[in-house]
Amino acid sequence: MNRVINFNNVGADPEDTKRNILKKLYQSLEKNQKDLHPHRVPGTCEWFTSHPQYMDWKARESSAMLWVSADPGCGKSVLAKYLIDSIFLPTTTTCYFFFKDGFEGQGSATTALCCMLFQLFRAKPGLLSDAVVEHLEIAGKGFTDSFSELWETLLLVAQNEEAGEIVCVLDAIDECKDKSQLIRELHKLYRTETAFNLKFLVTSRPYREIRQGFHSLKVSGSAFLHINGEDEMDKISKEIDIFTEAKVNDIGDKIKLTDSERTFLLERFKRTPNRTYLWVHLTLDSIEHDIEVNVEITKRRMVEVTSELHLPRTLDEAYEGILSRSSNPEQAKRLLQIVVAAARPLTLDEMCMALTLNDGHHSYKDLDLTPEGRFRDDIRDLCGLFVTVLDSKIYLFHHTAKEFLVQKNLAADPEPTGGDLKWKHSIQLQESHRVLVDICIQNLLFTDLETHYLGKAVLIPEYLPGKIFLEYSATHWMTHLHGSQIEQEKIDLILKLCDTTTKRCLTWFRIYWANMVLYTTSIGGAFANINTDFPEDITTLMVASYFGLPNVVKLILESDDSIDINSKDTKHERSALSWASGNRIAVVIRALLKQPHRNDTWFPSKSEIHGDSVDNHEERDGNYTPLLRVIQEGHEAVVQLLLDRGAETEMKDKAGYTPLWRAADCGCEAVINILVDKGANMEARDQRTNMTPLLKAAQNGHDKVVHLLVEKGAKIEAHDRSFRTPLLWAAQEGHEAVVRVLIAKGADKKAKDNISRYTPALWAMHNGHKAVFELLTDSNGHEPLLWAARNGYTAEVKRLVDNGADLEAKEDKNDRTALALATMNQYKSVIKILLDKGADTNTRDKSGRTPLSWAAEKGYEAIVRLLVDGGADVEGRDSDIYSYTPLLWAAQQGRESIVRFLLDRGANIEAKDGKQGRTALVWTAIYERGAMTQLLLDSGADIEAQDKSGLTSLFYAAERGYGSVVQPLLDKDANIEVKDKLGRSMLSRAATKGHEKIIGMLVDKGANIEERDNGNANFGFTPLLWAAQEGREPVIRVLVDMGADIEIKDRRYNYPAFEESSTDEIMKIKRKKPFDTTIMGIKEWTRGDSSAATRQGRKYRNER
């Protein structure tokens, strides 16, 4: 079923599209529970903010990750909240998510990504760019359910120039259900350098799975850093003392303790070893609320309360002490059973109803609920600090509280814990589900649902007010029914609830459908689309089949011989078998298929087995047949039953997937055996990727399936659209066991895809699969080193060079070594490793350039420093015809800091290139590098240095009109009389080009305004004559104002600069002077006039 808003409408307003995207992301925001955690006490968390690893991570200007691991109770979540609220700079865009296992969505990595993307787009709306919108539109309506699409979106956002530094804080990833996927993507991100600045700060307990996931990132100089709380316990303990003192003073203020009593209490607490924040908080809270301490306080009583006999030694004892003081232990246990098994946090009103409900309640009017404010106090009396209330929702105080309460196995009796810990492991999850399902069923049987039912025309938000707990009951009762495993016991009540002839059933089922199937956002009209997809005319058998209730299904079939097992709803045209198959409920499918003959008809029909007319709407069902649906659960008995009943092995769904392809996709070895024995086509391909079952199994890492398919004759070198073979896919995804199988079967290790042209070994290296890489190639091979250096894989480079890889091996294309490739891509950590191992810093590539040459040109200052410190020759010239030095490259490109560094390291400031013979100063003039010109002049560059054409820096700058270069050169008294090979001065050239400001600067320095050209042509043009010929009116105005002879004529044809036929602007300038005019001027020669004078002008130009 489609579970998101359709924002991909043709012609939709872009702003509407963005709003719809934000609405979909917003729905995850309520699951972010940062504010559940208290503020830090001043003086705490400083062990972390002063830690060198944290300061290193914070100061980095490129992507980096910091993992903070510590045991429960050490303040990780409070630390994360403090960093988010108070520490990170305003210039940093911060997003965050606090994982919390046990509640719907709060343990999901996709929810975390949705939440963080919303925060980013809210903080900087420009990050929701057209590129991001396009990406999400391509991803489709279900993007909020796709971890991979959301992760790609985050990376795309980080690459936006407006993004700046982004910090993502993930608290308690050990409570993330799909943490392995998250860790894998973090591993990929931080094993290489990136061009953007996306930082992650991750907290967790030091679990093995997480440690192993990040292990290979722990390389010196990498983007991954780790702070182990176990190594910092001395500092953390001191801060726990600060926290303890603050709490003691807080309690002292409340119960009026004297200074001596506070000191006494603090000293008694500090005697307890291995204290944690949790322990201190819980224990002091217990003392605060101990009436015997608070009333008539005496020294003797304080001694008793803080003695070793009374103070809890462990967190478990602290929890036991809290619950043992409950005002009603039986009611407290019921409340806690509800909290630990609830699918989401219950509100105070919902919990109040759940605890109030008894057998005598049959409708809402029968209830007499405690007001919310009073009930909040009742909860405190029942459970103390064990539960907390935030925004009227009830939570366990800490994740460790659930670990304390709930049994880890399904034993019938509570696990023995020893000692007096009666509450520890006192709750069975199955029994808790039973408590909740009883509450839900009783609520759904209220007469209100029959007498005041939810009709088609009524919107759910209008129906629910006043019906406390109904939304929860309708949405989650089946979850608790399955969790309690009491279907048979409750069968009569369940059948009553599933009876679609009643208004009650249609009411709760509509609410369920809105919440769990359509999953519509609560913004802009909750559940507004419910009636458009609700399965009308659905039967009781279909409901029972949909929810996977085999006992109910059997009872329905056994109690009514006339029932049509193949009947279908009118909306989706799906039968009971189709609905059961859609949810892959094998036990129900088996019950439906094994029905006996009835009136010589075998049910279900063959068309239903094949899926004819089964939900042909592409967005809803994808044309799945029952066989395709059940395969993914690996129920071989049901598959065999369907095949025996005539299901076809080559029936494809909309995506072109056959049953065998689906089985290979999910790794169902037994099912594959059955299908292949039935003659299923092992080379069948899907429509999108053109992958065979073997390719898909290899991609997904199903080594036993791969072995089975190859043994059965599947083509081991089959390839998909991008020419990836099974071995290429297995290597790319890091499936070591699959790689071993394929290598043993002779798969081609040199195969390459047609996009990246990577071999299996290179794919393994690209994605950081060390073990697979070692399987596929010799550790000292030069190709892997070049590839690892090019892509910045620090760990792989270190391992390869440690194992003797050839540091001077060159790639085929550009003859570049590993050092050159790392330099080109700015991988500093890789460069350091190579330099430490003695890589040649002066090696040259096919273009004749050294790594230092490239780094100087590109402006990679840090790398220039590394290379020079590593022995690179600062005078090392390119071996091509240009023969540039690093200094020439840096000066030409305006790399001031690099030029300054190279000069400090002895670079020759007068070095000239091999083709034009230009120094760095000349090149800076040609490229208009004003600041660079000043730097070189201050460093002693020869201001009169000439290139092979005899021209100086000042000549080039004046001719081009670069005032920012001309001025510092004139300030240093550069020679203004230099002429080119045509005998033209820089003033003449500036006049020709129209640079009036430069003319003023040169004349102010003494340039001769009437100086004639003296080249071989010997026309004797002055600057004014050149300006007139080119029509440079601003220049003419400047020259005339400076006293240029307005009657000047050239030496060969004796033509003047101005005539009556000149332009109006020029004549206005002329009339300011008391001179007569003749017939024709130079300006008019250039206009193509047909007069004899114009022809003379053309002759003039041709002779020139």
HELIX and SHEET records of a PDB file:
HELIX    1   1 PRO A   14  TYR A   26  1                                  13    
HELIX    2   2 LEU A   29  LYS A   31  5                                   3    
HELIX    3   3 LYS A   34  LEU A   36  5                                   3    
HELIX    4   4 GLU A   46  THR A   49  1                                   4    
HELIX    5   5 PRO A   52  ALA A   59  1                                   8    
HELIX    6   6 LYS A   76  TYR A   82  1                                   7    
HELIX    7   7 LEU A   83  ILE A   87  3                                   5    
HELIX    8   8 ALA A  109  ALA A  123  1                                  15    
HELIX    9   9 PRO A  125  LEU A  127  5                                   3    
HELIX   10  10 ASP A  130  ALA A  139  1                                  10    
HELIX   11  11 LYS A  141  ASP A  145  5                                   5    
HELIX   12  12 PHE A  147  ALA A  158  1                                  12    
HELIX   13  13 ILE A  173  GLU A  175  5                                   3    
HELIX   14  14 LYS A  179  TYR A  190  1                                  12    
HELIX   15  15 ARG A  208  PHE A  214  1                                   7    
HELIX   16  16 HIS A  215  LEU A  217  5                                   3    
HELIX   17  17 GLY A  229  GLU A  232  5                                   4    
HELIX   18  18 MET A  233  ILE A  255  1                                  23    
HELIX   19  19 ASP A  259  LYS A  270  1                                  12    
HELIX   20  20 TYR A  277  GLU A  288  1                                  12    
HELIX   21  21 ILE A  291  ASN A  294  1                                   4    
HELIX   22  22 LYS A  299  VAL A  305  1                                   7    
HELIX   23  23 LEU A  315  SER A  324  1                                  10    
HELIX   24  24 PRO A  329  ALA A  341  1                                  13    
HELIX   25  25 LEU A  348  THR A  356  1                                   9    
HELIX   26  26 TYR A  364  ASP A  366  5                                   3    
HELIX   27  27 GLU A  372  CYS A  383  1                                  12    
HELIX   28  28 GLY A  384  PHE A  386  5                                   3    
HELIX   29  29 HIS A  399  LEU A  405  1                                   7    
HELIX   30  30 LEU A  429  LEU A  444  1                                  16    
HELIX   31  31 ASP A  448  THR A  451  1                                   4    
HELIX   32  32 ILE A  460  TYR A  463  1                                   4    
HELIX   33  33 LEU A  470  SER A  484  1                                  15    
HELIX   34  34 ILE A  491  LEU A  497  1                                   7    
HELIX   35  35 LYS A  503  TYR A  512  1                                  10    
HELIX   36  36 TRP A  513  LEU A  518  3                                   6    
HELIX   37  37 ILE A  530  ASP A  533  1                                   4    
HELIX   38  38 THR A  540  TYR A  546  1                                   7    
HELIX   39  39 PRO A  550  SER A  559  1                                  10    
HELIX   40  40 ALA A  576  GLY A  582  1                                   7    
HELIX   41  41 ALA A  586  LEU A  593  1                                   8    
HELIX   42  42 LYS A  606  HIS A  610  1                                   5    
HELIX   43  43 PRO A  626  ILE A  631  1                                   6    
HELIX   44  44 GLU A  636  ASP A  644  1                                   9    
HELIX   45  45 PRO A  659  CYS A  666  1                                   8    
HELIX   46  46 GLU A  669  ASP A  677  1                                   9    
HELIX   47  47 PRO A  693  ASN A  700  1                                   8    
HELIX   48  48 ASP A  703  GLU A  711  1                                   9    
HELIX   49  49 PRO A  726  GLU A  733  1                                   8    
HELIX   50  50 GLU A  736  ALA A  744  1                                   9    
HELIX   51  51 PRO A  760  HIS A  766  1                                   7    
HELIX   52  52 LYS A  770  LEU A  776  1                                   7    
HELIX   53  53 HIS A  782  ASN A  791  1                                  10    
HELIX   54  54 THR A  794  ASP A  802  1                                   9    
HELIX   55  55 ALA A  818  MET A  824  1                                   7    
HELIX   56  56 LYS A  828  ASP A  836  1                                   9    
HELIX   57  57 PRO A  851  LYS A  858  1                                   8    
HELIX   58  58 GLU A  861  ASP A  869  1                                   9    
HELIX   59  59 PRO A  886  GLN A  892  1                                   7    
HELIX   60  60 GLU A  896  ASP A  904  1                                   9    
HELIX   61  61 ALA A  920  ILE A  926  1                                   7    
HELIX   62  62 GLY A  930  ASP A  938  1                                   9    
HELIX   63  63 SER A  953  ARG A  960  1                                   8    
HELIX   64  64 GLY A  963  ASP A  971  1                                   9    
HELIX   65  65 MET A  986  LYS A  993  1                                   8    
HELIX   66  66 GLU A  996  ASP A 1004  1                                   9    
HELIX   67  67 PRO A 1023  GLU A 1030  1                                   8    
HELIX   68  68 GLU A 1033  ASP A 1041  1                                   9    
HELIX   69  69 ASP A 1064  ARG A 1071  1                                   8    
HELIX   70  70 ILE A 1082  TRP A 1085  1                                   4    
HELIX   71  71 ALA A 1092  GLU A 1103  1                                  12    
SHEET    1   A 5 THR A  93  PHE A  98  0                                        
SHEET    2   A 5 ILE A 166  ASP A 171  1                                        
SHEET    3   A 5 LEU A 198  SER A 204  1                                        
SHEET    4   A 5 MET A  65  SER A  69  1                                        
SHEET    5   A 5 PHE A 224  ASN A 228  1                                        
SHEET    1   B 2 VAL A 387  LEU A 390  0                                        
SHEET    2   B 2 LYS A 393  LEU A 396 -1                                        
END                                                                             
